[in-house]
């Protein structure tokens, strides 16, 4: 199977985990959205040179993945799939910021390398939290929860349609990639072929999306997805949100990595 098809299968498998019963999936989707947003705000609020201070926040996705019975390999593969964007964002930092911050064994560590490492850590934490949110909720319930939180219905409807048509585009791309690999016996595709291939892919996706849209209109679609009102907010949802927010505040105000290092050195001596 082509790499595109593998990525599509991974994403569909990740979202299908939301149908399984777990401690995380039983929580209200609005609570999980609020906690994920609070986590992202906490991660991005750190200084651009922060590296060690961000590491304790990795406990959040680890604990949530265990509560939701989400395989770690799916989260890791999803993060690695999108990691080139983070690398492109910070790859030039070591060139522009060459001020030495500290030295380790005679080797000077510049601010550019620290900021680059910080970008990679922030990216890994936030993307893993987003993947866990989708895996424990499902995309359609996620959009419905956003609407119940006050997000305009026009935005949530477009978000849901974007998700569905993105899967259509990815499915068409996977089919074309597999057909090319079978016809070329695994040979590398010349650069000049990419343009016509992408144009053909866009036309195929547009035609299929139009057929899907006409089918939706024939079934009475008027621009809104009518879903149930969802489960009521329960006390355990409030406990979940409160506990996570308190943990984020502590992680932001206290240098847990430095504190843990001092504890380890104290025990060793």
C-alpha positions, 0 to 999 in steps of 0.5 A: 500500500502507498504511503498516502493510503497508509496515512489515510488508513491510520487516520480512519483507524484513529477516529474509529477508536471513538466508538470504543468505550473507555474512561476518556470517551465517556466524558463530555466532548465539551470538557475534552475540548476545553481541556485540550485548548487549555493545554495548548495555551499552556504549551505556547505560553512558555518562553521560546527557549524553554525545553526542560520546562515543557517536558513534564507536560508530556504526562498529559497526552500519555495519561489521556492515551492510557485512559482512552486505550489509544495505541501509542504507535498511532499517536507517534505515527500521526506526529511524525507524519506532520513533523516536516511542517515543524522542522521547516518552521524552526530549521533556520533558527540555529543560523539566525540566533547564534548567541551562546546560552550555556556550554556542555562539555566545552560545546556551546549551545546557542539560542537557535538550537534551543528554540528549534528544540522548543518548537519540536517539543511544542509541536509534538505535544499539541499535535498529540493532544489534538489526535487524542481528542479526535480519537476519543471523541470522533470528528462529528461529535467534536463539531457538535460539541463546538456548536454547543460551546457557542461556535457558529453553526456555519463554521462547524458545518464547514469544518465537518464538510472539510473533514469529509471532503479531505477524506475523499481527496485523500482516498483519490490520491491513495488510489492514484498513487497505488496505480502509479506504483503498480505501473512503474514497478516502484520507480521514482516518478519524474518531477514533470509528472507531478503537475498533471497528476495533481491536476487530474487528482483535483478534477477527480476529487471535484467531480466526486465531491459534486456527486456527494453534494447532489446526493446530500441535496436530494436527501434534504440537506439544507446546510445544517446537520441536525444532531441530538442535543448530546449528553448533559454536563456531569460532575465528573466532567467538571472534575476532569476540567478542574483537575487538568486546569490546576495541573496546567497552572502548576506546570506553568508556574513551577519549574517541575523539571528543575524541582525533579532534578534537585530531588534526584540529586538529593536522593543520589547524594 
